[in-house]
Amino acid sequence: MGAQLRVYKRRIRSVTATKKITKAMEMIAASRIVKAQRQVAASTPYATELTRAVTAVATGSTTKHPLTTEADTPGRAAVLLITSDRGLAGGYSSNAIKAAERLTDRLRGEGKEVVTYVIGRKGVSYYGFRERKIEDSWTGFTDSPTYADAKRAAAPLIEAVTKETVEGGVDELHIVFTEFVSMMTQNPVDNRMLPLSLGAAKEEDGKGEILPLFDFEPSAEDVLDALLPRYVESRIYNALLQAAASEHAARRRAMKSATDNAGELIKSLSRLANAARQAEITQEISEIVGGASALADATAGSDK
Amino acid sequence: MAAELHVELVAADRSVWSGEANLVVARTTSGDIGVMPGHQPLLGVLESGPVTIRTSDGGTVVAAVHGGFISFADDKLSLLAEIAELADEIDVQRAERALERAKSDTDAASERRAEVRLRAVAVR
């Protein structure tokens, strides 16, 4: 076998192996999207009921709670960024990071100090490489987040919100995650979780229904105190689940195009390999013919 | 026909039970509360404890609820809990083991959770 042909054959073999891997990853991601979507759906009733309850308390009572009222001069904002733990998902993590950067710039422009919280190894390494400060980070559960994970991430955020700004607390809480629109579309979005913008909460509810006057047990303040941390947790949980679904969808798409590209590559490489083999054969034939005729000439010459 | 109220018992990650009921008894931070159809709109904080639902077909559903909220309006009652389990789903032996373990580790939170589970089973 000619040297050229051997090189082509080797490359075809290695691309075929890669194609098998990407194909497997594509199929795994595809099966996980469905599971992640089901989880999003399962968590929706809790989230909607909770949003409804929060809206009811916040509108139905005249309570002034630090978590529902906007500070006159917001000085500090917390940004929670949700990225993935693993790569090979196309632009998934970098898009979320870019959205967080944009939000951070905007908040800085408004004169607020920004503290960053990161979920997912990719985001952590992005900030770590640039030596930017991360207040806190969590990794290891972005594939299939549980409620306990959301609770763990929410705890320091809630603590920061309830603290006074001078003591290192924050006035605002933003979350950046990738919203799962459909199998083909996932958008990085940034939402303000706290202070609550009641208009948005009402819109989320969808119907704009008039809420009844509630009796609070034990009191409106206590209910709100207990409700808001749960609300933050549930919002984070929902964001984590959507982000997980988006991650799998992004990975599936990236791996599908990688598989397609590998197929293309194999096709063009086998064309080249075929041409090389043909060239080799042609060369061998012409060598034989040339050798034979040279031999014939030589014998014809010796006869004379 | 007696009035009914529609109950939704939802945990953070799933919907646990939903159906029609005549009476729901739950424990709020200021004491046990029973809700019947036509109750005044209510929003309360739940203690962890068993919740008893008398269904309209005469049955009883008991669930262990660990923290959460009760909200009632227009004969629709929602019980929101981070963790909620129906008594039928609770594995008694496992809960007992968890109780033992929690007691030896002096882990108050998980001891309480295990106790609530066992109480919910006992009520059933």
Contacts between the chains, C-beta under 8 A, distances in Angstrom:
chain1	res1	chain2	res2	distance
A	39	B	13	7.0
A	42	B	13	5.7
A	42	B	14	4.8
A	42	B	15	7.1
A	43	B	12	6.5
A	43	B	13	5.5
A	43	B	14	7.9
A	45	B	8	6.9
A	45	B	10	4.6
A	45	B	15	5.0
A	46	B	10	4.8
A	46	B	11	6.7
A	46	B	12	5.2
A	46	B	13	7.6
A	46	B	80	6.1
A	49	B	8	7.1
A	49	B	10	6.1
A	49	B	71	7.1
A	49	B	78	4.8
A	49	B	80	5.3
A	50	B	69	7.7
A	50	B	80	5.9
A	52	B	71	7.5
A	53	B	43	6.1
A	53	B	69	6.0
A	53	B	71	5.0
A	53	B	78	7.7
A	53	B	80	7.1
A	56	B	43	6.3
A	56	B	71	7.3
A	56	B	73	7.9
A	57	B	43	6.4
A	146	B	13	7.4
A	147	B	12	4.3
A	147	B	13	5.4
A	147	B	82	6.6
A	151	B	82	7.7
A	211	B	73	7.4
A	212	B	41	4.1
A	212	B	73	4.6
A	212	B	74	6.9
A	213	B	41	6.2
A	214	B	41	4.6
A	214	B	42	6.3
A	214	B	43	4.4
A	214	B	71	7.6
A	214	B	73	7.1
A	215	B	40	5.2
A	215	B	41	6.2
A	215	B	42	4.8
A	215	B	43	7.2
A	216	B	42	7.9
A	216	B	43	5.5
A	216	B	44	7.1
A	217	B	28	4.9
A	217	B	29	7.6
A	217	B	30	6.0
A	217	B	33	6.7
A	217	B	42	6.2
A	217	B	43	7.0
A	217	B	44	3.2
A	217	B	45	7.0
A	217	B	70	7.8
A	218	B	28	7.2
A	218	B	29	5.6
A	218	B	30	4.3
A	218	B	44	7.5
A	218	B	45	7.1
A	222	B	29	7.1
A	222	B	45	6.3
A	223	B	43	5.7
A	223	B	44	6.9
A	223	B	45	5.7
A	223	B	69	7.6
A	226	B	45	4.5
A	226	B	69	7.3
A	227	B	45	7.8
A	227	B	69	6.6
A	230	B	68	7.6
A	230	B	69	7.4
A	230	B	80	7.6
A	230	B	82	7.2
A	233	B	12	7.8
A	233	B	82	7.8
A	234	B	12	6.5
A	237	B	12	6.4
A	237	B	13	7.8
